[in-house]
């Protein structure tokens, strides 16, 4: 229980941020799964472009580190390239 007015506000603000971050992380994981579940190279590359955008935005907001986004994009690109056309 917060003892100060500013601490009470932080509780509310932190909860809003937690929900926003959880939604962004869920969105990010969903697009990564979309790339992984693609059955052809064309499908995977289209999903990869969308995933890159989401990963970059998630990193820009500070939800994940930019190195993590870069690593995931590299792995997804390598995966998409190995699928049959």
C-alpha positions in Angstrom: 0.0 0.0 0.0 1.5 3.3 -1.0 2.0 5.9 1.7 2.5 9.0 -0.6 0.4 10.5 -3.4 3.2 10.1 -5.9 3.7 6.5 -4.9 0.0 5.8 -5.5 0.3 7.4 -8.9 3.3 5.2 -9.7 1.3 2.1 -8.8 -1.4 3.1 -11.4 1.2 4.1 -14.0 3.2 0.9 -13.6 0.1 -1.2 -14.1 -0.8 0.7 -17.3 2.7 0.1 -18.6 2.6 -3.5 -17.6 -0.5 -4.1 -19.7 0.8 -2.1 -22.6 4.1 -4.0 -22.5 2.4 -7.4 -22.2 0.2 -6.6 -25.3 3.2 -5.6 -27.3 5.2 -8.7 -26.3 2.2 -10.9 -27.2 1.9 -9.2 -30.6 5.6 -9.7 -31.2 5.5 -13.4 -30.3 2.5 -13.9 -32.5 4.2 -12.5 -35.6 7.3 -14.6 -34.9 5.1 -17.7 -34.7 3.5 -16.7 -38.0 6.9 -16.8 -39.7 7.8 -20.1 -38.1 4.5 -21.7 -39.2 4.7 -20.6 -42.8 4.7 -23.5 -45.3 6.4 -21.8 -48.3 9.2 -19.4 -48.8 6.9 -16.7 -50.2 4.6 -16.9 -47.2 7.5 -16.8 -44.8 9.2 -13.8 -46.5 5.9 -11.9 -46.4 5.4 -12.7 -42.7 9.1 -11.9 -42.1 8.7 -8.3 -43.3 5.7 -7.8 -40.9 7.7 -9.4 -38.1 10.7 -7.1 -38.7 8.5 -4.1 -38.4 6.9 -5.3 -35.1 10.3 -6.3 -33.7 11.8 -2.9 -34.5 8.9 -1.1 -32.9 9.0 -3.3 -29.8 12.7 -2.6 -29.5 12.2 1.2 -30.1 9.7 1.3 -27.2 12.2 -0.4 -24.9 10.2 -3.5 -24.3 13.0 -5.7 -25.7 16.6 -4.8 -26.3 17.7 -3.9 -29.8 20.2 -6.7 -29.8 17.4 -9.2 -29.1 15.3 -7.8 -31.9 18.3 -8.0 -34.3 19.1 -11.6 -33.2 15.5 -12.7 -33.7 15.3 -11.0 -37.1 18.5 -12.8 -38.2 17.2 -16.2 -37.1 13.8 -15.6 -38.8 15.6 -14.5 -42.1 17.7 -17.6 -42.0 14.6 -19.8 -41.4 12.6 -18.2 -44.2 15.5 -18.6 -46.7 15.7 -22.4 -46.0 12.0 -23.1 -46.8 11.2 -24.6 -50.2 9.8 -22.2 -52.7 
